[in-house]
Amino acid sequence: MALYVYKFGGTSVGSVERIKAVAERVKKVHDAGDSLVVVLSAMSGETNRLIGLAKEMQEHPNERELDAMVSTGEQVTVALLSMRLHELGCPACSYTGTQVKILTDSSFTKARIKDIDDKRIRADLAEGKVVVVAGFQGVDEDGNITTLGRGGSDTTAVALAAALKADECHIYTDVDGVYTTDPRVEPKARRLDRITFEEMLEMASLGSKVLQIRSVEFAGKYNVALRVLSSFAEGNGTLITYEESQMESALISGIAFNRDEAKLTITGVPDLPGIAFKILGPIADANIEVDMIVQNIAADATTDFTFTVHRNDFSRAKTILESICADLGARKVTGDNNIVKVSIVGVGMRSHAGIASTMFKTLADEGINIQMIATSEIKISVVVDEKYLELAVRSLHSAFGLEQA
């Protein structure tokens, strides 16, 4: 008998009909003799509706009260699923994050899980019940309801799987697995049978929206076998696991891209110790996250300093740079919010030379100029003009043979 944790997202429980379909799937697993914990998100659109209501009361809603309010979305879905399971003759019991006691810190709207009291869950499983848990939420030491941030139900599921030492954690979404790239950009994109935690972490951080990055980090830390599947179609999905020898032949596993990038450059900065801190310190103080950084030193002892930020932070970051430009003795500040980051990801590139040159030649052959480059052990990222996004992704997908199984 195996123990599984299943997580169903908002579109999977977006209507009464969809919840009934989830119940049928759950009952089938239960009837086969396996133990099952089900984690649910709120119905699609419900969290946004609740946030909208809160903003009608207060322009910037009190975060403690906001968490108390938005957590109700998941309470509805877990109760409805449990009711349907009872109707089907399948014993079930629903719990909120507070009832299970998913203990978190007190960072309202973005809390982190500290511990899980799994006694009630284990007792229910021992009695043959399906346990249905509200995702996205927990409780702090003072008994306040907390939420884990957008996509937090994935993290709830992985954390429960780790605590219960489940055989696998299945994340059911509206896609049937992890693809070599976004099929909407490259129709020849292929679903991967498996991918490593490292690769999935890079894909998630680089713009792939299949899984929340914190859930992948959690799964990797506690070695939880994670599988991404479709709740709308049958299939084996994609297994996310540790690197195995049979995977070594795959040089590149996928191509990720991020449209939410903007680039800022401050030119003619005196090349002096501490200058990077003087530039990025005020940016960090404004709680603006910096991604890629490139510094070029000229013959006249000045430097051009370029970095990328989220596109939503572009105007604020540019204003900050302009305000410190004269103090630094720099020439000028320029910016571009029409760029994208395109990345190739694969554990196979560790032991193979020539990956970077293949990438750069492919882009050059298409007349695509590379503005910035960043590398790690298993990824190479480039910044290019936004208008070349689809061409870059498709040409790289072909160059590395990703359409082939």
C-alpha positions as CSV (number, residue, x, y, z in Angstrom):
1,M,0.0,0.0,0.0
2,A,1.4,3.4,-1.0
3,L,0.9,6.8,0.5
4,Y,0.3,9.7,-2.0
5,V,-0.2,13.4,-1.6
6,Y,-2.3,14.9,-4.4
7,K,-2.6,18.6,-5.0
8,F,-5.3,20.1,-7.2
9,G,-5.0,23.7,-8.3
10,G,-7.7,26.4,-8.9
11,T,-8.7,25.3,-12.4
12,S,-8.9,21.7,-11.3
13,V,-11.5,22.7,-8.7
14,G,-13.0,25.6,-10.6
15,S,-16.6,24.4,-10.6
16,V,-18.9,21.9,-8.9
17,E,-18.4,19.6,-11.9
18,R,-14.6,19.8,-11.6
19,I,-14.7,19.0,-7.9
20,K,-16.9,16.0,-8.6
21,A,-14.4,14.8,-11.2
22,V,-11.6,15.2,-8.6
23,A,-13.7,13.1,-6.2
24,E,-14.0,10.3,-8.8
25,R,-10.3,10.3,-9.3
26,V,-9.6,10.2,-5.5
27,K,-12.1,7.5,-4.9
28,K,-10.5,5.3,-7.5
29,V,-7.1,5.6,-5.7
30,H,-8.7,4.9,-2.3
31,D,-10.6,1.9,-3.6
32,A,-7.3,0.5,-5.0
33,G,-6.1,0.3,-1.4
34,D,-3.6,3.3,-1.4
35,S,-3.6,6.0,1.3
36,L,-4.3,9.5,0.1
37,V,-3.9,13.1,1.4
38,V,-5.5,15.7,-0.9
39,V,-4.5,19.4,-0.9
40,L,-6.7,21.9,-2.6
41,S,-6.4,25.5,-3.8
42,A,-9.4,27.8,-3.9
43,M,-11.7,27.7,-6.9
44,S,-10.1,29.6,-9.8
45,G,-10.6,33.4,-9.4
46,E,-11.8,33.2,-5.8
47,T,-8.7,34.5,-4.2
48,N,-8.7,37.5,-6.5
49,R,-12.3,38.1,-5.7
50,L,-11.6,38.1,-2.0
51,I,-8.7,40.5,-2.4
52,G,-10.9,42.8,-4.4
53,L,-13.4,42.8,-1.6
54,A,-10.7,43.6,0.9
55,K,-9.5,46.6,-1.2
56,E,-13.0,48.0,-1.2
57,M,-12.7,48.3,2.5
58,Q,-9.1,49.4,2.8
59,E,-6.7,50.7,0.1
60,H,-3.9,48.7,1.6
61,P,-5.6,45.9,3.5
62,N,-4.3,45.0,7.0
63,E,-2.2,41.8,6.2
64,R,-3.4,39.9,9.3
65,E,-7.0,40.4,8.3
66,L,-6.3,39.8,4.7
67,D,-4.9,36.4,5.5
68,A,-7.9,35.5,7.6
69,M,-10.1,36.5,4.7
70,V,-8.4,34.9,1.7
71,S,-7.8,31.6,3.5
72,T,-11.6,31.0,3.4
73,G,-11.4,30.2,-0.4
74,E,-9.6,26.9,0.3
75,Q,-12.0,26.0,3.2
76,V,-14.9,26.0,0.7
77,T,-13.2,23.6,-1.7
78,V,-12.0,21.1,0.9
79,A,-15.4,20.9,2.5
80,L,-17.1,20.4,-0.9
81,L,-14.7,17.7,-1.9
82,S,-15.2,15.9,1.4
83,M,-19.0,16.1,1.0
84,R,-18.8,14.6,-2.5
85,L,-16.5,11.8,-1.3
86,H,-19.0,10.9,1.5
87,E,-21.7,10.9,-1.2
88,L,-19.7,8.4,-3.1
89,G,-19.3,6.2,-0.1
90,C,-15.6,7.1,0.4
91,P,-14.7,8.1,4.1
92,A,-13.1,11.5,4.2
93,C,-12.3,14.4,6.5
94,S,-11.4,18.0,5.7
95,Y,-9.0,20.2,7.6
96,T,-7.9,23.8,7.5
97,G,-4.3,24.7,7.9
98,T,-5.1,25.7,11.5
99,Q,-6.8,22.4,12.3
100,V,-3.9,20.3,11.0
101,K,-1.6,22.8,12.6
102,I,0.7,23.7,9.8
103,L,2.9,26.0,11.9
104,T,4.4,29.0,10.1
105,D,6.2,32.2,11.0
106,S,4.2,35.4,11.3
107,S,5.0,36.9,7.9
108,F,1.5,37.5,6.8
109,T,0.7,37.0,3.1
110,K,4.1,35.3,2.6
111,A,4.6,33.0,5.6
112,R,7.0,30.1,5.7
113,I,6.3,26.7,7.1
114,K,8.2,25.8,10.3
115,D,6.6,22.5,11.4
116,I,3.6,20.2,10.7
117,D,1.7,18.3,13.4
118,D,0.7,15.2,11.5
119,K,-0.9,13.2,14.3
120,R,-4.5,13.8,13.2
121,I,-3.7,13.0,9.6
122,R,-1.9,9.8,10.5
123,A,-4.8,8.7,12.7
124,D,-7.3,9.3,9.9
125,L,-5.2,7.5,7.4
126,A,-4.9,4.5,9.8
127,E,-8.8,4.5,9.8
128,G,-8.9,4.3,6.0
129,K,-10.0,7.9,5.5
130,V,-9.0,10.3,2.7
131,V,-7.6,13.4,4.4
132,V,-8.4,16.7,2.6
133,V,-6.3,19.6,3.6
134,A,-6.7,23.3,2.7
135,G,-3.6,24.5,0.9
136,F,-1.9,27.9,1.0
137,Q,-2.5,28.4,4.7
138,G,-1.2,27.8,8.2
139,V,-1.2,29.2,11.7
140,D,1.5,31.1,13.6
141,E,2.6,30.6,17.3
142,D,-0.1,33.2,18.4
143,G,-2.9,31.4,16.7
144,N,-3.2,33.8,13.8
145,I,-4.2,32.5,10.4
146,T,-1.4,33.0,7.8
147,T,-1.0,32.4,4.1
148,L,2.0,31.2,2.1
149,G,1.8,33.5,-0.9
150,R,0.7,32.9,-4.4
151,G,1.1,29.2,-5.4
152,G,1.4,28.3,-1.8
153,S,-0.8,25.2,-2.1
154,D,2.1,23.5,-4.0
155,T,4.3,24.2,-1.0
156,T,1.6,22.8,1.4
157,A,1.4,19.6,-0.6
158,V,5.2,19.1,-0.7
159,A,5.6,19.9,3.0
160,L,2.9,17.4,3.9
161,A,4.5,14.7,1.7
162,A,7.8,15.4,3.4
163,A,6.3,15.2,6.9
164,L,4.4,12.0,6.1
165,K,7.2,10.5,4.1
166,A,4.8,9.9,1.2
167,D,5.9,7.7,-1.7
168,E,5.1,10.5,-4.2
169,C,3.6,14.0,-4.3
170,H,1.4,14.6,-7.4
171,I,0.7,18.2,-8.5
172,Y,-2.3,18.2,-10.8
173,T,-2.5,21.3,-13.0
174,D,-4.0,22.3,-16.4
175,V,-0.9,21.0,-18.2
176,D,0.2,17.4,-18.4
177,G,3.7,17.8,-17.3
178,V,6.9,19.9,-17.8
179,Y,7.8,20.7,-21.4
180,T,11.1,21.4,-23.1
181,T,9.7,24.9,-23.5
182,D,6.3,26.7,-23.6
183,P,4.2,24.9,-26.3
184,R,2.5,28.2,-27.1
185,V,5.8,29.6,-28.3
186,E,7.2,26.4,-29.8
187,P,4.5,23.9,-31.0
188,K,7.2,21.2,-31.2
189,A,7.9,21.4,-27.5
190,R,8.0,17.9,-26.0
191,R,6.8,16.7,-22.6
192,L,9.7,15.4,-20.4
193,D,9.3,12.1,-18.7
194,R,11.6,13.3,-15.9
195,I,13.7,16.2,-14.9
196,T,16.1,16.8,-12.0
197,F,15.3,19.0,-9.0
198,E,18.2,21.3,-10.1
199,E,16.8,21.7,-13.6
200,M,13.3,22.3,-12.4
201,L,14.5,24.9,-9.9
202,E,16.3,26.7,-12.7
203,M,13.3,26.5,-15.0
204,A,11.0,27.8,-12.3
205,S,13.3,30.7,-11.4
206,L,13.8,31.6,-15.0
207,G,10.1,32.0,-15.8
208,S,8.5,28.6,-16.1
209,K,5.2,28.8,-14.4
210,V,4.4,25.1,-14.0
211,L,5.5,24.9,-10.3
212,Q,6.0,27.4,-7.5
213,I,9.8,27.7,-6.9
214,R,9.4,27.3,-3.1
215,S,7.7,23.9,-3.6
216,V,10.6,22.7,-5.8
217,E,13.1,23.9,-3.2
218,F,11.2,22.1,-0.5
219,A,10.9,18.9,-2.5
220,G,14.7,18.9,-3.3
221,K,15.6,19.6,0.4
222,Y,13.5,16.7,1.7
223,N,13.9,14.4,-1.3
224,V,10.2,14.3,-2.1
225,A,9.5,12.6,-5.4
226,L,7.4,15.2,-7.3
227,R,5.2,14.4,-10.3
228,V,3.4,17.0,-12.4
229,L,0.2,15.8,-14.1
230,S,-2.9,17.1,-15.8
231,S,-6.2,16.9,-13.9
232,F,-8.0,17.0,-17.3
233,A,-6.4,14.0,-19.0
234,E,-4.8,10.7,-18.1
235,G,-1.0,10.3,-18.4
236,N,2.2,9.8,-16.4
237,G,3.2,13.4,-16.4
238,T,6.7,14.5,-15.5
239,L,8.7,13.1,-12.5
240,I,11.0,15.5,-10.8
241,T,13.8,13.6,-9.0
242,Y,17.5,13.6,-8.3
243,E,20.0,13.1,-11.2
244,E,20.3,9.6,-12.5
245,S,22.9,8.1,-14.8
246,Q,20.4,7.4,-17.6
247,M,19.8,11.1,-17.8
248,E,23.4,12.0,-18.6
249,S,22.9,11.7,-22.3
250,A,20.6,14.7,-22.4
251,L,22.7,17.8,-22.7
252,I,19.8,20.3,-22.5
253,S,16.5,19.6,-20.8
254,G,14.6,22.7,-21.6
255,I,14.5,26.4,-22.6
256,A,13.0,28.9,-20.2
257,F,12.2,32.5,-20.9
258,N,11.1,35.5,-18.9
259,R,9.3,38.5,-20.3
260,D,9.3,40.4,-17.0
261,E,12.8,41.8,-17.4
262,A,14.1,45.4,-17.8
263,K,17.6,46.6,-18.1
264,L,19.3,49.6,-16.6
265,T,22.8,51.0,-17.4
266,I,24.8,53.7,-15.6
267,T,27.7,54.8,-17.8
268,G,31.0,56.6,-17.0
269,V,31.2,55.6,-13.4
270,P,34.6,56.1,-11.8
271,D,36.3,52.7,-11.4
272,L,36.8,52.7,-7.6
273,P,36.5,50.1,-4.8
274,G,32.9,50.0,-3.5
275,I,31.3,51.5,-6.5
276,A,29.0,48.5,-7.1
277,F,27.7,48.8,-3.6
278,K,27.1,52.6,-4.1
279,I,25.0,51.7,-7.2
280,L,23.1,48.6,-5.9
281,G,22.8,49.6,-2.2
282,P,20.0,52.2,-2.8
283,I,18.3,49.7,-5.2
284,A,18.3,47.0,-2.5
285,D,17.1,49.6,0.1
286,A,14.1,50.1,-2.1
287,N,13.4,46.4,-1.9
288,I,14.1,46.0,-5.7
289,E,15.5,42.6,-6.6
290,V,18.4,42.6,-9.1
291,D,19.0,39.7,-11.5
292,M,21.8,39.8,-14.0
293,I,24.8,42.1,-13.6
294,V,27.5,43.1,-16.1
295,Q,30.4,45.5,-15.5
296,N,32.7,46.8,-18.2
297,I,35.9,48.7,-17.4
298,A,37.1,51.2,-20.0
299,A,40.6,52.4,-20.7
300,D,39.8,55.8,-19.1
301,A,39.4,54.2,-15.6
302,T,35.6,54.5,-15.8
303,T,33.1,51.6,-15.9
304,D,29.7,51.0,-17.4
305,F,27.5,49.1,-15.0
306,T,24.4,47.2,-16.3
307,F,21.9,45.2,-14.4
308,T,18.3,43.8,-14.8
309,V,15.3,44.2,-12.6
310,H,11.7,43.1,-12.8
311,R,9.8,45.1,-15.3
312,N,7.4,46.4,-12.7
313,D,10.3,47.9,-10.8
314,F,11.9,49.6,-13.9
315,S,10.6,53.1,-13.4
316,R,11.4,53.2,-9.6
317,A,14.9,51.8,-10.2
318,K,15.6,54.2,-13.0
319,T,14.5,57.2,-10.8
320,I,16.9,56.0,-8.0
321,L,19.8,55.6,-10.4
322,E,19.2,59.1,-11.8
323,S,19.1,60.6,-8.3
324,I,22.6,59.2,-7.5
325,C,24.1,59.6,-10.9
326,A,25.7,63.0,-10.1
327,D,26.9,61.9,-6.7
328,L,28.8,59.0,-8.3
329,G,30.3,61.3,-10.9
330,A,28.7,59.2,-13.7
331,R,27.8,60.4,-17.2
332,K,24.2,59.2,-17.6
333,V,21.6,56.6,-16.9
334,T,19.8,54.6,-19.7
335,G,17.2,51.9,-19.6
336,D,15.3,49.5,-21.7
337,N,12.2,47.6,-20.7
338,N,11.7,45.9,-24.0
339,I,14.0,43.0,-23.4
340,V,13.6,39.3,-22.5
341,K,15.8,36.7,-20.9
342,V,16.2,33.4,-22.7
343,S,17.9,30.5,-20.9
344,I,19.0,26.9,-21.8
345,V,19.0,24.5,-18.8
346,G,20.5,21.0,-18.4
347,V,22.6,19.0,-16.0
348,G,24.2,17.5,-19.1
349,M,26.1,20.7,-19.9
350,R,28.4,20.1,-16.8
351,S,30.4,17.5,-18.7
352,H,30.1,18.7,-22.2
353,A,32.0,21.5,-23.9
354,G,30.7,23.6,-26.7
355,I,27.2,24.2,-25.3
356,A,27.7,28.0,-25.0
357,S,29.2,28.3,-28.5
358,T,26.3,26.3,-30.0
359,M,23.9,28.7,-28.3
360,F,25.7,31.9,-29.4
361,K,26.2,30.7,-33.0
362,T,22.5,29.7,-33.3
363,L,21.4,33.2,-32.2
364,A,24.0,34.9,-34.4
365,D,22.8,32.9,-37.4
366,E,19.3,34.4,-36.8
367,G,20.7,37.9,-36.5
368,I,19.8,38.1,-32.8
369,N,22.2,40.4,-30.8
370,I,23.0,39.2,-27.3
371,Q,23.0,42.1,-24.8
372,M,24.0,40.3,-21.6
373,I,25.1,36.8,-20.6
374,A,25.0,34.9,-17.3
375,T,26.0,31.4,-16.6
376,S,25.9,28.7,-13.9
377,E,26.8,25.0,-13.8
378,I,23.6,24.0,-15.5
379,K,22.3,27.1,-17.3
380,I,23.2,29.8,-19.7
381,S,21.0,32.9,-19.9
382,V,21.1,35.7,-22.4
383,V,19.2,39.0,-22.7
384,V,17.9,39.9,-26.1
385,D,15.5,42.3,-27.6
386,E,11.9,41.3,-26.9
387,K,10.9,41.1,-30.5
388,Y,13.2,38.2,-31.0
389,L,11.8,36.0,-28.2
390,E,9.9,33.5,-30.3
391,L,12.6,33.2,-32.9
392,A,15.3,32.7,-30.2
393,V,13.3,30.0,-28.4
394,R,12.4,28.1,-31.6
395,S,15.9,28.2,-33.1
396,L,17.5,27.1,-29.8
397,H,14.9,24.3,-29.4
398,S,15.8,23.0,-32.9
399,A,19.6,23.5,-32.5
400,F,19.7,21.3,-29.4
401,G,17.3,18.7,-30.8
402,L,14.7,19.1,-28.1
403,E,11.8,18.0,-30.3
404,Q,13.3,14.5,-30.4
405,A,12.5,12.0,-27.7
